[in-house]
Structure formats: C-alpha cells, structure tokens
Amino acid sequence: MCAEGFIEPHFFAGFSGGRKSVLPGIAARETVLYNHCSAFIDSPYSRTGIIENNPIHRDMLFGAEKAGLAFIVNVVLNQNKEIVHAVAGGCDQAHRRGREFLNQWCRTGAVPADIVISTNGGYPLDQNIYQAVKGMTAAEATVKPGA
C-alpha cells in the first residue's frame, strides 16, 4: 500500500503525515477510538512535535505496519501552501526525514506567560468542538504552572 500526504506539527500525534494515512485515514471507527483514547491523550508525550515515547504515534505506526503501508510521498508546505520539501520511501524513514526538515523551521522554545490567548487555527479547524482542543494544547505549552 502507498499513501501521500503532508507533514506538519500535530497536537497529539506529534506530526501529521506518514502513518496517519492509515490511522485514522482508513482505519475502522473502533481502531480510531482506541488510538484517541483518554489514556493516550493524557500522556505527557502526546504533544505537538513529540514522537519519542508518544503512545498515539507508536500505535499509528503499528497500524500502518500491520496494514502494509510500504511507501509514502509526503510534502512540507509553507504558509502559502507551496511545497518546500518532499520525502518518499518507507513510511517510518521517509516521515522521519520530513520531520527533521520541518523541525529546522517551526520549533522554538516556549516563553512561559501568566496569560495565554490562543486559537485553533481558523477554518477548517473551527468546524466543531473537537477541534477547539488544538488551541488549548498550544496554550498549555506556554502558560506558567498555575496561571
């Protein structure tokens, strides 16, 4: 099986792309609900840009391997939705190369604050209440403890 997609930071899975073509892409509802369970989401490793020890990522990768995802073509887009980088190859290795490229351009240290105002990114990420969590996880990463 082959898949295409794009890689960007993802609020629970670490990054989009790669294995996400299978899970949640084509997975059964029961599988998606297992992958998005509260125990996985509650993990401190299930956060934007984190892959190591991330149970959501690990489960998605397992699902992609079991489904036979053998080859991906993924791209990285800039703010104008233009392709700035492309990777192709085995699901895990190609995705890793795409993440490494992306990390050069979209990673910065948090500046903890007393008050954080955030958004989930606007349309189409504002279509339902589930999407609102994206803004909350961004705020959580920068707000001071107890603020």
SERO-4910 file (N, C-alpha, C, O; in steps of 0.05 Angstrom, whole numbers):
BEGIN
 pado doro    nc1    nc2    nc3   cac1   cac2   cac3    cc1    cc2    cc3    oc1    oc2    oc3
  Met    A     17    -23      0      0      0      0     18     25      0     39     25     13
  Cys    A     10     45    -15     24     71    -16      5     93     -7    -20     90     -9
  Ala    A     16    115      2      0    138     11     15    164      6     39    164      5
  Glu    A     -1    185      4     10    212      2     -2    229     23    -23    224     33
  Gly    A     12    251     29      2    270     49     22    292     54     41    296     39
  Phe    A     17    306     76     35    328     83     42    325    113     27    314    129
  Ile    A     65    336    119     75    335    147     74    363    159     85    382    148
  Glu    A     61    365    182     60    389    197     58    382    227     51    359    233
  Pro    A     64    400    245     61    393    273     32    385    279     13    397    268
  His    A     29    364    296      2    355    303      0    354    333     18    346    347
  Phe    A    -22    363    344    -25    369    372    -25    344    390    -18    347    414
  Phe    A    -30    320    380    -29    296    397     -9    276    385      6    262    400
  Ala    A     -9    273    359      7    252    345     36    262    341     53    246    331
  Gly    A     42    286    348     69    297    344     71    311    317     79    334    316
  Phe    A     65    296    296     65    307    269     44    292    253     37    269    258
  Ser    A     33    306    233     15    293    214     31    279    193     56    279    194
  Gly    A     17    266    175     31    252    153     38    223    160     32    213    181
  Gly    A     52    211    141     61    183    144     40    164    153     21    159    138
  Arg    A     43    153    176     25    133    187     -4    142    191    -22    125    193
  Lys    A     -8    168    192    -36    178    195    -53    173    170    -77    176    172
  Ser    A    -41    166    148    -56    159    124    -72    134    130    -94    130    118
  Val    A    -62    116    147    -76     92    154    -93     96    179   -117     88    180
  Leu    A    -81    107    200    -95    111    225    -93    140    234    -72    148    244
  Pro    A   -113    156    230   -141    149    226   -151    146    197   -174    139    193
  Gly    A   -134    153    178   -142    155    150   -162    134    140   -184    142    130
  Ile    A   -156    108    142   -174     88    131   -182     67    153   -194     47    147
  Ala    A   -175     73    178   -180     54    199   -209     53    207   -224     72    203
  Ala    A   -217     31    219   -245     28    229   -249     47    253   -230     55    267
  Arg    A   -274     54    257   -281     72    279   -271     62    306   -260     78    322
  Glu    A   -273     36    311   -264     24    336   -234     28    340   -224     34    362
  Thr    A   -219     26    318   -190     29    319   -183     59    324   -165     64    341
  Val    A   -197     77    311   -192    105    316   -198    113    345   -183    128    357
  Leu    A   -221    103    355   -228    110    383   -208     98    402   -202    111    423
  Tyr    A   -197     75    397   -176     64    414   -151     82    413   -139     88    434
  Asn    A   -143     90    389   -120    107    386   -123    134    399   -104    146    408
  His    A   -147    145    399   -153    171    410   -164    169    439   -178    187    448
  Cys    A   -157    148    453   -168    144    480   -156    164    500   -134    175    495
  Ser    A   -169    167    522   -160    187    542   -133    180    554   -117    198    560
  Ala    A   -127    155    557   -101    147    568    -78    156    550    -58    165    559
  Phe    A    -82    152    524    -61    161    504    -59    191    503    -37    202    504
  Ile    A    -82    204    502    -82    234    500    -71    246    525    -59    268    524
  Asp    A    -75    234    548    -65    244    574    -35    242    577    -23    254    595
  Ser    A    -22    226    560      7    222    563     21    248    558     15    263    540
  Pro    A     41    254    575     57    279    570     73    278    544     84    298    535
  Tyr    A     75    254    532     89    251    506     71    256    482     80    258    460
  Ser    A     45    256    487     25    261    465     21    291    461      1    302    468
  Arg    A     42    303    449     41    332    446     54    340    420     67    324    407
  Thr    A     49    364    412     60    375    387     90    371    385    105    379    403
  Gly    A     99    359    363    127    356    358    141    334    373    165    331    370
  Ile    A    127    319    389    139    297    404    132    270    392    109    264    388
  Ile    A    152    255    385    149    229    373    158    207    393    144    187    397
  Glu    A    182    211    405    193    192    423    174    187    447    166    206    460
  Asn    A    168    162    452    150    153    474    121    162    471    106    160    490
  Asn    A    114    173    448     86    182    443     69    157    437     72    145    416
  Pro    A     50    150    455     34    126    450     15    128    426      9    108    414
  Ile    A      7    152    419    -11    156    396      6    150    371     -3    136    353
  His    A     29    162    369     47    157    346     54    127    344     52    116    323
  Arg    A     62    116    366     70     87    367     48     69    357     52     51    341
  Asp    A     23     75    366      0     59    357     -6     63    328    -13     44    313
  Met    A     -4     88    318     -8     94    290     12     80    273      6     69    252
  Leu    A     37     80    281     58     66    266     53     36    265     57     24    244
  Phe    A     45     25    287     38     -3    288     15     -9    268     17    -29    253
  Gly    A     -5      7    268    -28      3    250    -19      5    221    -28    -10    204
  Ala    A     -2     25    215      8     28    187     24      4    179     21     -6    156
  Glu    A     40     -7    197     56    -31    190     39    -55    186     43    -70    167
  Lys    A     19    -59    203      0    -82    201    -16    -80    175    -23   -100    163
  Ala    A    -23    -55    167    -39    -52    143    -22    -54    117    -33    -56     95
  Gly    A      4    -55    121     22    -58     98     29    -32     84     35    -32     60
  Leu    A     30    -10     98     37     16     86     67     14     80     84     17     98
  Ala    A     74     10     55    102      5     48    116     29     37    141     31     38
  Phe    A    101     49     27    114     72     13     97     96     17     73     95     13
  Ile    A    110    119     23     95    144     25    109    166      8    133    164      3
  Val    A     94    185      0    104    210    -11     91    232      6     66    235      5
  Asn    A    106    246     21     96    268     38    111    293     32    134    293     25
  Val    A     97    316     35    108    342     30    106    359     54     89    355     72
  Val    A    122    380     55    121    401     75    113    426     60    124    433     39
  Leu    A     92    440     70     82    464     58     91    489     73     95    488     98
  Asn    A     93    511     59     99    537     73     72    551     79     51    539     74
  Gln    A     73    575     89     49    590     97     31    596     73      8    602     76
  Asn    A     42    595     49     27    599     24     17    574     11      8    574    -11
  Lys    A     19    551     26     11    525     16     28    516     -7     18    500    -24
  Glu    A     53    525     -9     71    517    -30     89    495    -19     97    496      4
  Ile    A     95    475    -36    113    453    -28    141    464    -25    152    476    -44
  Val    A    153    460     -2    181    469      3    199    445      8    224    449      8
  His    A    188    421     11    204    398     16    187    373     10    163    374     15
  Ala    A    200    352      0    185    327     -5    202    304      4    227    304      2
  Val    A    189    283     14    203    258     21    187    235      9    163    237      6
  Ala    A    202    214      4    189    189     -7    205    165      3    229    167      6
  Gly    A    191    143      7    204    119     16    187    104     36    163    108     38
  Gly    A    201     88     52    187     73     73    173     91     93    183    113     98
  Cys    A    151     83    103    134    100    120    149    113    142    148    138    145
  Asp    A    163     98    158    177    110    182    201    126    174    204    149    184
  Gln    A    218    116    156    242    130    149    237    156    134    249    177    140
  Ala    A    219    155    114    213    180     99    200    201    117    206    224    116
  His    A    182    192    134    168    210    152    188    223    171    187    247    177
  Arg    A    207    207    181    228    218    198    245    240    184    250    260    196
  Arg    A    252    235    159    267    256    144    250    281    141    260    303    142
  Gly    A    224    278    136    206    302    134    204    317    160    204    341    160
  Arg    A    203    302    182    201    315    209    227    330    215    227    352    226
  Glu    A    250    318    208    275    331    212    277    357    197    287    377    208
  Phe    A    268    358    172    268    382    157    250    403    170    257    426    174
  Leu    A    226    394    177    206    412    189    215    424    215    211    448    221
  Asn    A    229    408    231    239    418    257    258    440    255    262    456    273
  Gln    A    272    443    232    290    465    228    275    492    225    287    513    230
  Trp    A    250    491    218    235    515    211    212    522    230    203    545    229
  Cys    A    203    504    246    179    510    262    182    503    291    162    498    305
  Arg    A    206    503    302    210    497    330    222    521    344    240    534    334
  Thr    A    211    527    367    222    548    383    217    542    413    199    526    419
  Gly    A    232    553    430    227    549    458    203    564    468    196    585    458
  Ala    A    190    553    488    166    566    500    175    590    517    197    589    529
  Val    A    159    610    517    163    633    534    140    633    554    118    644    547
  Pro    A    143    621    577    120    619    596    108    646    603    122    666    608
  Ala    A     82    647    604     67    672    609     45    667    629     36    645    633
  Asp    A     37    689    642     14    687    661    -12    683    647    -30    670    658
  Ile    A    -15    696    624    -40    694    609    -32    687    580    -14    699    569
  Val    A    -46    668    568    -41    660    541    -67    660    525    -87    649    534
  Ile    A    -67    674    503    -90    674    485    -82    658    460    -62    663    448
  Ser    A    -99    639    453    -92    621    432   -116    617    413   -139    625    419
  Thr    A   -111    604    391   -132    597    372   -126    569    361   -104    559    364
  Asn    A   -146    557    350   -142    531    338   -134    533    308   -132    512    295
  Gly    A   -131    556    298   -121    560    271   -142    569    251   -135    572    227
  Gly    A   -167    573    258   -187    582    239   -197    560    221   -192    536    226
  Tyr    A   -211    567    200   -223    548    182   -201    531    169   -181    542    161
  Pro    A   -204    505    166   -227    488    173   -225    477    202   -240    459    209
  Leu    A   -206    487    217   -201    476    243   -221    486    264   -217    481    288
  Asp    A   -240    501    256   -260    512    275   -288    501    270   -308    513    277
  Gln    A   -289    477    257   -315    466    249   -331    453    271   -355    451    270
  Asn    A   -317    444    292   -332    431    314   -316    434    340   -293    443    340
  Ile    A   -328    425    362   -317    429    388   -292    412    392   -274    419    407
  Tyr    A   -290    389    378   -266    372    380   -242    388    371   -220    385    383
  Gln    A   -244    404    351   -222    419    340   -212    440    360   -189    449    358
  Ala    A   -229    449    378   -222    470    397   -199    462    415   -185    479    426
  Val    A   -195    436    418   -173    426    435   -146    435    425   -127    438    440
  Lys    A   -144    439    398   -118    447    387   -109    474    398    -85    477    404
  Gly    A   -126    492    402   -119    518    414   -111    515    443    -93    528    453
  Met    A   -125    497    457   -119    493    485    -91    480    489    -77    487    508
  Thr    A    -84    461    472    -58    449    475    -35    468    469    -14    467    480
  Ala    A    -40    487    450    -20    507    445    -16    525    469      6    532    477
  Ala    A    -38    533    482    -37    550    506    -24    535    529     -8    546    544
  Glu    A    -30    509    532    -19    493    553     12    492    552     26    491    572
  Ala    A     23    493    528     52    491    524     66    517    532     91    516    535
  Thr    A     52    539    535     65    564    541     57    578    567     70    597    576
  Val    A     35    569    579     26    582    603     43    572    627     50    549    629
  Lys    A     48    591    646     63    584    670     46    565    687     22    566    687
  Pro    A     59    547    702     44    529    720     27    546    740     36    565    752
  Gly    A      2    538    742    -17    551    760    -29    577    749    -47    589    761
  Ala    A    -20    586    726    -31    611    714    -57    605    699    -69    624    688
***
